[in-house]
Amino acid sequence: MKKLAIFLVLILSIVGFSKYQNTAIIYLKYLYSHQFDKAIDMSIEIMKKQLPESKLKQTWETIEKAYGNFQGIEKIDFTKNGEYEVYIITSKFEKTKLSIIISVDKNGKIAGLFFNQAKNYTYNIPSYADTSKFKEIDITLGEKWKLNGKLTVPNGKGPFSAVILIHGSGPNDMDETIGPNKPFRDLAYGLSTNGIVVLRYDKRTKIYGNKMKNITLNDEVFEDVNYAIDYLKKLNYVDKIYILGHSLGGYLAPYIAKNNDNISGIILMAAPARALEDLSIEQLQYLKKFEDAENIKVYDILIEQLKKIKNNELDDNVNVLGAPVYYYKELREYMPTKYLPDLNLPILILQGKRDYQVTEKDYDILKKYTKKEQSKLYDDLNHLFIKGEGDPNPYEYYSEGHVDKKVIKDIVDWIKDN
């Protein structure tokens, strides 16, 4: 169960440019879950002789003794060395970060394993952003729960349209960081390069999650979005305010807009149109193909629990996938299809076709509530709106990329048209 919990953190927090990325990840999973016999089975013959099960076990336990337990993947880099694919997996341990270097041969067998101190990686500004065209200002939002944020302001006097970025599920920072990727910073820099003010901030559950009890959606999302709207209203160079919700943020954006007269339009990026338990069941069914038989059984147990939530058969305080049942029930009350029909505002709906977390099924439901030219389905983009190839997988979020420039252009054009 422990190794499954780590895996779910990776995928639910959570590029097919290489052939054996999943092979390298599965091998690493066997190491941190102490299934050394299975790791050995994946290796070439010479490696089995040089690093037999007893020695592999000793090597990993020495790493754990020195650096603490494995806690998660932060980044995956890929290179070719002759006929070998080499994966440099920046991994977080309790005491430090290590680069775990795994080589895979042309037949998909593990051919090498090395450990190095991890190098610090920095955010690379996307090609469509020009930081000379805007300034970035540190701000603070809130009263009891004060949150750090940033405002990116285009050069000039304005007036400018402004966009507030609303996070997806989980304790996100202001950049919605996952691995080396920072999609909210990409959006802020891309939009402000094109004359739009952007406000982003750390999510309350990221900063104060351990101090918050019985968290409601008002605590997690609504109150801080309204603080952000009030902040922008006081700026004399802002004329219109839009909200852009990603994933859970998109699911809740119609309700927020319905209850705040200061919003001029909403942008829904990878927004669910259905209940969380329905999406979670679909995700787990999809992710089973990346798992072994033991974990597939656990996935099936979770799926049965989610079905019981759907049928109101579990106590409100039971936790499933890290959230209490009452949270699933509260989310149902804010289903976007309840509020979109009466929302007299411009709506832009964006969806990646390679998104396995929120799928085209949700997009097809939501696009009925806006004009045809104001809904976009991108064939090659994933849940973070980063380009990829092949079957979507749980690990591509840990390969460095950027929100695609066509997404930036579509948002800029839509705001200017409005």
N, C-alpha and C positions, 0 to 999 in steps of 0.2 A: 504493500500500500504506500510505503514511503516513496519508492521510486516513481510510482504513478503520480503521487502528489507533486513531485518535482516536475514531471513531464507536463502536468496540467498547468502549472505555473508558467511554463515556457509557452504553451500554446494559447492560453486564455488570457494572459496578461493584456498576446501572442497576435537562393534563386536557381530556379531551375536552369542555371547556365552550365551546370556540371553534371556528370553522369552518376557519380557515386556519393553525392552529398549525404543522402539518407543512410547509406551504408556506414559512413564515418560516424554519423550521429548515433546509430543503433549500437555500434561498437562502444562509443563513449557511455551510452546508457548502461551497457553491461558492466562497464568498469565501476561507475558510481553506485550501481545497485549490487555490486559484489557478485555478479554472475560470471565469474572468470572462466568457467568451463565453456559458456556460450561465446565469450570473446575469443577464446582459443580456437573454437570451431570456425570462426570467420577468417582466420589468419592463414598465410601461406606456410608451406612446410618448413622452410628454413627459419621462419620466425617462431614456429612452434618449438623448434629445437633450441633456439637462442633465448626464447622467453616462454618457457613452459608455464603451466598453470600456477605452480607453486611460486615461481619467480615473479610472474605477473601480479599475483596476489600480494607478494611482499613489496613490490614496487609501488602499487597503489596505496597500500597501507602506510608506507613510508611517506608518501605525499600527504595523506590525511593527517598523519602524526605531526608533520611539519607545518601544514597550512590550514588544517581544519577540514570539515566536511565540504563536499561539493555542494554549491547552492544554485548554480544556473549558468546558462550560456549568455554572453553579452554580445559577441560578434563572431562571424564566420568569414574568414578570408580564404580565397582559393587560388591556387597556382598549379601549373603543369611542370613536371620535371621528367623529361623524356616520356616514357610510357605510363608514368605514375601521375595520379591526381593527388595533390597535397592540400590538406585542409588545416588551416591554423585557426583553432577554436579558442577564442578568448573566453576563459571561464572564471567565474567568481567562486572562491572558496571563503571560508569563514574569516581567514586572516589576510588574504591577499588575492590577487588575480594572477592566473597562470595561462600561458599559451600551451594548449595541448595540440601537438602536431601529429596528424594521422595521415599516413600515405596509403593509397589504395591502388592496386595494380589493374591492368587492363581487363582482368577477369572478375573484378569486384571483390578481391581478397585483400585483407589488411596486410600491408607489407612493411609498415614502420610505425613506431610510437615514440615520441620525444616530448619532453617538458621543458619550457623556458619561462622566465619571468615575462609577464605580459607588458607590451609597450603601451603607453598612453595613446589613445586615438582621439583625434580632434574632428570637430564638425567641419565638413567641406561645404562651402557656400555653393548652391546650385548655379548652373550657368545662366539661368534666366533672371537671377537676382543681381542687383547693382546697389551695393551698400552706400555708394556715394549719393544716391537719390533719396535717402531717407535718414532719419535719426532714430535711435532706440533709447527710450526713456524708462528707467526703473520706476515702478509704481507700487502702491499698497492698496489692497481692497479689504473691505469688511470691517467689522466692529469687534465682537468678541473673538472671532476666529480670523485674525489678520492673515492675509495671503500676499505673497510677493507676486508681482506680475511685470510685464513689459508692454510698452506701447511703442509701436513703430509708426512714425509720422513722416509722411512725404515732405520733401522740401517745398517751400512756398507758403502762401497765406491761406490757401483753401478758398471756400469751404470744401471739405472732403467728405465722402462717404466713409463710414467706419464699419468694421466687422468684428464681432466678438466670437472667439473660438471656444466651443463647448466640447469638453472631453468625452471620450468613450468610457466604457466601464473600467473599474479598477482605480488604484491610487496613482493617477498620472501626474507628472510634472507639467509645467507650462508649455513644454515643447512636445508633449505626448511621446516622450522618448521610449523607444523599444530597441534594444541592442544599440547599434550605431546610428539608427535612424531617428530623425526628429521632424516628423511630418508637420507639426504646428509651426515650427520655426521656418520650414520651407514655405508654408502658406503665408506667414507673416512677411517674410522677405520678398516673396514673389508678388504679393498683392501691393505692398507698400512701394515697391519699385515702380508699380503702375498707378500710383496716385491714390491709394486707399489706406486709410488708417486701420491698424489691426491691434486689438487688445487680446492678450493671452495671460493666463495666470495659473499658478499651481492649484491643483484640485485640493479641496479641504481634506479629503480622506488621505491624501499623500502626506500632508503636514501634521494632521491631528488625529489620524485614524486610530491610534492606540489610546486616545483620550475620549473618543466618541463611543457612546453606547446606544443600542437600538436605533441605528442610523436610518433615517427616512430620506426620501428623494429631495425633500425640501432642504435637509441638512447637506446632502451630498451635492446637489446641483442647483436647485431653483434659487435659493437665497443669494448665492454668490453671483449668478448670472444677473440678477436684478441689481446687485451692487455695481456690477460692471456697466450696466445700462445707465444707472444714475451717475457714474463717473463720467461717461462720455457726454451725457446731457449738459454737463457744466462746461464743456470745452467749446469756446466760441468758433473754433475752426472745423467743427463737425456738424454736418447738417442732417444726414440720414444715418440710421443705425440698422445694421443687418446682423442676424445671428447665424452662425455656421455651426451646425452640430455634426459631429462624426460618431457613427455607430450609436451607442446609447444616447449621446448628445443630440443626434438627429432624430431618434425616437421621441425624445422629450421636447424638441424644439417647437412643434405645433402647439402644444399646451402652453409653453412659455409665451409664444407670440399671441395666443388667444387672450392671455391675461395681462398683457402689457401694451398699452397704446403707443409706446415710443418706438416700436419696431416697424421698419419699412419693408421688410422681406426676410425670407428664411432660405437657407441653403442646407439641404440634407445630403450628407456624404455617407454612403454605406449605411443608411438608416434601416433598422428592422421595421417591418410592418406587422409583425406577429409577436406573440408572447415569448418571453425569454426561455421558458421551458421547451417550447417547440423548436426554437433555434438551437438550443443546447443539445437536444436529442439528435438533430440533423448533424451537428458538428461531431458529436461522439461517434455516430454511425460512420461518418466520413473518415475520422481519424483512426478507426479500428484497423484500417488497412496498413497503417504504419507500425502496428503493434504485434507482439507475440501472443501466443494462445493464453498465457497466464493473465496478461493485462486486458485482453479482450473480455475475459470473464468479468473483470472488475468494471469495465466499461458497460457491460450488459447490466450489471447491478445498478450503476448510476442511471442508466436509461430507464430502468424500472422505477427508480425513485422519482425521476422527472415526470414519468407518466402518472404517478400517484399525486404529484403536485398539481398536474393538469386537471386531475379528477377530484381535487380537494380532499385527498385521503391522508394527508400528513399533518402533524401538529405544526403550528405556526413557527415554533422555535427550533425545529429540526433544521440542521445545516446540510445543504446539498451543493456541491461544487463551490464551497466557500461563502455561500449566501443563505440566510434563513428563509424559510418558506414564506414568511410574511412579506419579504422583499419581492419575491416573485408575484405575489398577489397584488401588492401595491402597484407594481409596474403595469399590470393589466389595466388599471384605472386610467393610465395615460397613453393608451394605444393611439398612435397618430391618426388612424382612420376615424377616430371619434371627433377629432378637432379640425382636420383638414377641410371637410366639406363646408364649414361655415367660416373659414379663414379667408377674409377678403384682402389678401396680400399676394405679391409675386412669390412664386415658389420655384426653386431650382433643385432638381433631383439628380444626383450623380452616383454612379455605381460602377464598380469594376467587375468584369465578367469572371476574373480569376479569383474572386473573393469566395472562400468556402465558409466564412463565418456568418456573413450576411449575403444572401444569394440573389440571383436574378428573379427568383420567386417573389422576394420582397419588393424589388424594383418594379416588377410588373403590377403589383398592388398599388404602390405609391404614385406611379406615373399617371394614373387615371385622374389625379387631383391637380394636374398642372397642364399647361399647354405643351403640345408635342415638341416644340423647339426648345423647351425648358426642362427637358429630361435627357440625360446623356448616359449611355452604356459604353464603357471602354473595354474592348476585347482583351487587352493585354495587361490590365492593371489589377492589383490585388486589394486587400482590405485597407492597406495604407496608401493606395493609389500610386504605388510604385510598380514599374514595369517588370514583368517576368515572363518566363516561357515554361511550357510543359504543364504537368499536373501541379496545382497549388499544393504546397506542403507546409507543415508547421514551422519549418526552420528558415524559410526564406526571409523572414523579418530580421534575421540576424546577419544578413548580407547587406552591405551598405548600398543605399540608393536614395532617391529623392522623389517627392511628389512630382508626377509628370507635368511637363510644361504645358501640355494641352489642357490640363485641369485648371491651371492658373489662368490661362487665356480665356477659357470658358466662363470662369467666375468673374474675371475683369469685364469681359464683354457684357455679361448679364447685368452686372451692377450699373455699368454705363448706360445700357439700354433702359434701365429703370429710373 
